Amino acid sequence: MDESWTMRNGLTIPNRSVLAAMTNKQSHADGTLSDQEIRFLVRRAKGGFGLITTAASHVQESGQGWEGEFGIWGDHHLPGLTSLATQLKQYDSKCFVQVFHGGMRAPSSITGQQACSASVNFISEDEGSSRRLETSEVEETISCFIRAAQRCEEAGFDGVELHGAHGYLIAQFLGSKTNRRSDVFGGDVHQRCTFLLRIIRGIREVVSEDFAIMVRLSPVSDEIGITIEDTKQVIELLIQENIDALHLSCWDVFQKQHNGQTITSELCSLFSESIPIVSTGSVWSSQDAKFVLEQGAQAVGVARVALPHPDWASMVTNPAYNPKVAPFTPEELLSADLSPTFVEYMRRWKGFVTDGR
C-alpha cells in the first residue's frame, strides 16, 4: 500500500490509498467551503492518504443534491477552494475535486426548480418527475463542467474526478432506462456516452497536461439501466480519451458475479494495463485492501473507515491492521475532526453511530 503509482499524464500518487468522496453536508448555503469541511479533509491528508477526493461539488446551482454541499459553479467559490488546496499540499497527498450535477437527484426543495435529467424520469410521489434537458441546456451544462474544472486548476488542485456513478446526471445519460433521447446525446451505449466524452474533451482543451482527469463509474446499476457489458464499452471509449485514471464504485468489492469473478477482477483483467484503476467498496482492514490490489486495481478507495480512522492510510501498511468497526460514539467521530453536522448525517447510516439508527 505504500508503493507509489502513476496516472497516465505522469501524476505520481505517493501510495495506493485513496480517500473516496464522502457526502458530509458541512459547507455553507452559498456553496462556499466551510472551515469544518477543510479541517476534515486536511486531517486525512495528514493521516497519509495518497489521493484526497473531496465530496461531490455541483457545477450548476440547479445541480445541488443536498444541503451543505459545496459548489464549484461560481468564482466566489475560489477563495475557499484555494485555501483547501493550499492546506492539503502541506502534506504528500495529491488532491482532486469530485465534480458533478445531481440531475434528477437535485431536489426542487433545495434548488427551487424542477429537477432535470437526460429524459423525463419519475423520481418520487413528492418530487414527481424530472424534465428533459433541451439540447441547448445539455450544451450549457457541459460548459459548466468545463468551467468548474478550470476553477479547480486555478485553485491549485491536481485534478478532478468526474462523478459518473451513483445515479447522478452523468450516470443518467449513460443509463438506458434514464436516457431515452433521440438527439446526439441518446441512443446506443456509445451515443449515451457523448455527454461524458464532450465534458472530458472540453476540460482537456482548457487545462494543462499536468492536470489529471479521473472518471468514477458505477459498473452495474439496474435502477438506471447500466450493465457490466455497457460499462466495458464505456471504458473502451474512455481509454481512447485523454483521461488519466478510472474509479470503480463497487459498493462491495468482495461480491462475486454470476461468472464467479468480482467486478474489480473482471474489469481490471481487461483494462488495467491500459489505464490505472481505483476500486472502492466495503474495504476496512489491511487484508481487505490487499484483496483489492490482488484483484488487479492500482489503488484502493475507502470512505467510511476513514471517518473514525483518519490515519487509516498510514496504518494499513501493517498487514495485521484491523481497525475497530462500528458503532462509534459521537465523541470518537468528533475527535477525528468530523463536525457535529457530519456526525448527525452519519446517524442515518444504520449502526454507524451509537445513538443513531
C-alpha positions, 0 to 999 in steps of 0.5 A: 500500500505504500508503493507509489503509482502513476496516472497516465499524464505522469501524476505520481500518487505517493501510495495506493490509498485513496480517500473516496468522496464522502457526502458530509453536508458541512459547507455553507448555503452559498456553496462556499467551503466551510472551515469544518469541511477543510479541517476534515479533509486536511486531517486525512491528508495528514493521516497519509492518504495518497489521493484526497477526493473531496465530496461531490461539488455541483457545477450548476446551482440547479445541480445541488443534491443536498444541503451543505454541499459545496459548489464549484459553479461560481468564482466566489467559490475560489477563495475557499477552494484555494485555501483547501488546496493550499492546506492539503499540499502541506502534506504528500497527498495529491488532491482532486475535486469530485465534480458533478450535477445531481440531475434528477437527484437535485431536489426542487426543495433545495434548488427551487426548480424542477429537477432535470435529467437526460429524459423525463424520469419519475423520481418520487410521489413528492418530487414527481418527475424530472424534465428533459434537458433541451439540447441547448441546456445539455450544451450549457451544462457541459460548459459548466463542467468545463468551467468548474474544472478550470476553477479547480486548476486555478485553485491549485488542485491536481485534478478532478474526478468526474462523478459518473456513478451513483445515479447522478446526471452523468450516470443518467445519460449513460443509463438506458432506462434514464436516457431515452433521447433521440438527439446526439446525446441518446441512443446506443451505449456509445451515443449515451456516452457523448455527454461524458466524452464532450465534458472530458474533451472540453476540460482537456482543451482548457487545462494543462497536461499536468492536470489529471482527469479521473472518471468514477463509474458505477459498473452495474446499476439496474435502477438506471439501466447500466450493465457490466457489458455497457460499462466495458464499452464505456471504458473502451471509449474512455481509454481512447480519451485523454483521461488519466485514471478510472474509479470503480464504485463497487459498493462491495468489492468482495461480491462475486458475479454470476461468472464467479469473478468480482467486478474489480477482477473482471474489469481490471483483467481487461483494462488495467494495463491500459489505464490505472484503476481505483476500486472502492467498496466495503474495504476496512482492514489491511487484508481487505485492501490487499484483496483489492490490489490482488484483484488487479486495481492500482489503488484502493478507495475507502470512505467510511473507515476513514471517518473514525480512522483518519490515519487509516492510510498510514496504518494499513501498511501493517498487514495485521491492521484491523481497525475497530468497526462500528458503532462509534460514539459521537465523541470518537467521530468528533475527535477525528475532526468530523463536525457535529453536522457530519456526525448527525448525517452519519446517524442515518447510516444504520449502526454507524453511530451509537445513538443513531439508527 
